[in-house]
Amino acid sequence: MKEFDIIIKPLLSEKSYKDIENKKYTFVVDKKANKIEIKQAVEKIFGVKVEKVNTANVDGKLKRQGKTQGYTSDYKKAFVQLKSDSKPIEFFESLS
């Protein structure tokens, strides 16, 4: 898998905004990617040093429209903690 196939998009929520100050970033990642692949992809794409990676599988939510119902897609998210001596990710700096 290539680096840009592993990291799908950044995940921006109220909780993730608070963690930006501590150099902790949240991404939606490929469901088959493991922690080592995620770490290598973030280091190569953004040019930073990663301390640790935590992952969570998120189940889709039930959504209804009238009498029709279905589920949103399942996805995997990764919480990436950078080392204290690493530079921050520039994309997130404009958001905090």
Stockholm file with secondary structure:
# STOCKHOLM 1.0

chainA/1-96         MKEFDIIIKPLLSEKSYKDIENKKYTFVVDKKANKIEIKQAVEKIFGVKVEKVNTANVDGKLKRQGKTQGYTSDYKKAFVQLKSDSKPIEFFESLS
#=GR chainA/1-96 SS CCHHHHEEEECCCHHHHHHGGGTEEEEEECTTCCHHHHHHHHHHHHCCCEEEEEEEEECCCEEEETTEEEECCCEEEEEEEECTTSCCCHHHHTTC
#=GC SS_cons        CCHHHHEEEECCCHHHHHHGGGTEEEEEECTTCCHHHHHHHHHHHHCCCEEEEEEEEECCCEEEETTEEEECCCEEEEEEEECTTSCCCHHHHTTC
//
